[in-house]
Amino acid sequence: MPFPPPKTEDSRQRFEELRTAAKDVLEEIIASANETGWGTQEIVAALIEAAQSLKDAATVDPDPADDPSIPEAVREQIGHGEQFD
């Protein structure tokens, strides 16, 4: 289920809209996982851990789209004395 675009610029209303949309998506994910045999509590625990991991990564690198692509990073290393297996 795609997220709807925000309807307002007010930060509190935007947060509520997003919270509602996120809850709807999570309910669909939980229902889908339940159908395949996963328990609700284990799904929720896994989702919380995954969300925390994403939050931690966003704290370290808030805009990963600005990072160089992998080939560019490797190209920059070539000829700088690195040893590759």
Disulfide bonds with the S-S distance in Angstrom:
none
